Amino acid sequence: MTNPSTGNGSVLHWFKSSYSTNDGPECVEVAFAPETIQVRDSKRVQGPQLAFSAHQWVAFVSYAADH
């Protein structure tokens, strides 16, 4: 697995969702960059990534927790 950089030379450290398992479906990984939260599909680590500001991430997590 690769850990792409943030664009400023620092390496992203990805964390799997607690709902992902090693023997079942894997889904989401998250990395905290200096100014964004990065999200990617754990099955496609070289695929596209989403980037959220801290404010957007808090709004998303709050919404997801309520639904």
Secondary structure as GFF3:
##gff-version 3
##sequence-region A 1 67
A	DSSP	beta_strand	14	16	.	.	.	ID=ss1
A	DSSP	beta_strand	28	32	.	.	.	ID=ss2
A	DSSP	beta_strand	37	41	.	.	.	ID=ss3
A	DSSP	beta_strand	49	52	.	.	.	ID=ss4
A	DSSP	alpha_helix	54	66	.	.	.	ID=ss5
###
